[in-house]
């Protein structure tokens, strides 16, 4: 009987441990998080993780855009193959000078996209370092199209 109690105790502890482990890190997902998931989802395609503060900042930027600029940061060759309508091409290595030619307002909402989101992330970091305050990595071309359609109510 004593051995049976020990075995049952071990099983209970193991089950509780598995349940506790499964619950660690669970967050409640809100509708606003869906837009941010476009940025985070690119992680499996090589995007660097963004800090929670940066994500919260992006969330507030998406809520009240004043002036919005979309930029394709891929190579001219990739851009010529396919791109979003009325979006300029500024390769990620030329992003700071290119954006300066588009706008002198560092509070302009700037959406960046590329093939996977990696180069858009590099361009985002460069613009943030130059003092632009509302820069958003929209991920890939497909993700950017989906986000833009969602913003336009499609």
C-alpha positions in Angstrom: 0.0 0.0 0.0 2.8 2.3 0.8 4.5 1.7 -2.5 1.2 2.3 -4.3 0.8 5.8 -2.6 4.4 6.7 -3.7 3.6 5.7 -7.3 0.4 7.6 -7.4 2.1 10.6 -5.9 4.8 10.5 -8.5 2.2 10.3 -11.3 0.3 13.3 -9.9 3.4 15.4 -9.6 4.4 14.5 -13.2 0.9 15.4 -14.5 0.9 18.7 -12.7 4.4 19.4 -14.0 3.3 18.8 -17.6 0.2 21.0 -17.2 2.3 23.8 -15.6 4.9 23.6 -18.3 2.2 23.8 -21.0 0.6 26.9 -19.4 3.9 28.9 -19.1 4.0 31.8 -21.5 0.4 31.6 -22.6 -0.9 35.1 -23.5 -4.3 36.3 -24.4 -4.4 37.2 -28.1 -6.3 40.4 -29.0 -7.4 41.6 -32.4 -4.6 44.2 -32.4 -2.1 41.4 -32.0 -3.0 40.0 -35.4 -1.4 42.9 -37.2 1.7 42.5 -35.1 1.8 38.8 -35.9 2.6 39.7 -39.5 5.9 41.0 -38.2 6.5 38.2 -35.8 5.4 35.4 -38.2 8.4 36.3 -40.4 10.6 35.0 -37.7 10.6 31.5 -39.2 11.8 33.1 -42.4 14.8 34.7 -40.8 13.5 37.9 -39.2 15.0 39.0 -35.9 12.7 39.2 -33.0 11.4 42.6 -32.0 11.3 43.8 -28.4 8.0 43.9 -26.6 8.4 47.7 -26.3 8.9 48.0 -30.0 5.8 45.9 -30.6 3.7 48.0 -28.3 5.0 51.1 -30.1 4.0 49.6 -33.5 0.5 48.8 -32.1 -0.1 52.5 -31.3 1.3 53.6 -34.6 -1.1 51.3 -36.5 -4.1 52.9 -34.7 -3.7 56.5 -35.8 -1.7 56.9 -39.0 -1.5 60.5 -40.3 0.7 60.3 -43.4 1.4 56.7 -44.6 4.3 55.7 -47.0 4.8 52.2 -48.2 8.3 51.2 -49.5 9.6 48.1 -51.2 13.2 47.6 -50.0 14.1 44.7 -52.3 16.5 44.9 -55.3 15.3 46.6 -58.4 15.3 43.2 -60.2 12.9 41.8 -57.5 10.8 44.9 -57.6 10.4 44.6 -61.4 9.2 41.1 -61.1 6.3 42.0 -58.8 5.4 44.8 -56.4 2.5 46.7 -54.9 0.9 49.4 -56.9 2.1 53.0 -56.3 4.9 51.9 -54.0 8.4 53.2 -54.5 11.4 50.9 -54.6 14.3 51.9 -52.3 16.8 49.1 -51.7 17.4 48.5 -48.0 21.0 49.7 -48.2 19.8 53.1 -49.5 16.8 53.5 -47.2 17.9 56.5 -45.1 18.7 58.7 -48.1 15.8 57.4 -50.1 13.2 58.2 -47.4 14.7 61.6 -46.8 13.9 62.4 -50.5 10.3 61.2 -49.9 9.5 63.0 -46.7 11.1 65.3 -44.2 8.6 64.4 -41.5 10.2 61.8 -39.2 6.7 61.1 -37.8 5.4 59.8 -41.1 4.1 56.2 -40.8 6.5 54.1 -43.0 5.7 50.5 -43.9 8.6 48.5 -45.3 8.5 45.1 -47.0 10.8 42.8 -48.9 10.9 39.1 -49.8 10.8 37.7 -46.3 10.9 40.6 -44.0 14.6 40.4 -43.1 15.8 43.3 -45.3 12.7 45.3 -44.2 13.9 44.7 -40.6 17.4 46.0 -41.4 15.9 49.1 -43.1 13.5 49.6 -40.1 16.5 49.6 -37.7 18.4 52.1 -39.9 15.4 54.5 -40.0 14.8 54.2 -36.3 18.5 55.0 -35.7 18.0 58.2 -37.8 15.1 59.4 -35.7 12.1 58.1 -37.7 9.5 57.3 -35.1 6.8 55.3 -36.9 8.5 52.6 -38.9 6.8 49.3 -39.4 8.2 46.1 -40.9 5.3 44.7 -42.9 7.2 41.5 -43.7 7.0 39.9 -47.1 5.3 41.2 -50.2 2.4 38.9 -49.5 2.1 40.0 -45.9 2.3 43.6 -46.9 -0.5 43.1 -49.5 -2.7 41.5 -46.8 -2.0 44.2 -44.3 -2.7 47.0 -46.8 -5.9 45.2 -47.9 -7.0 44.9 -44.3 -6.3 48.6 -43.7 -8.3 49.5 -46.8 -11.2 47.4 -45.6 -10.9 44.6 -48.1 
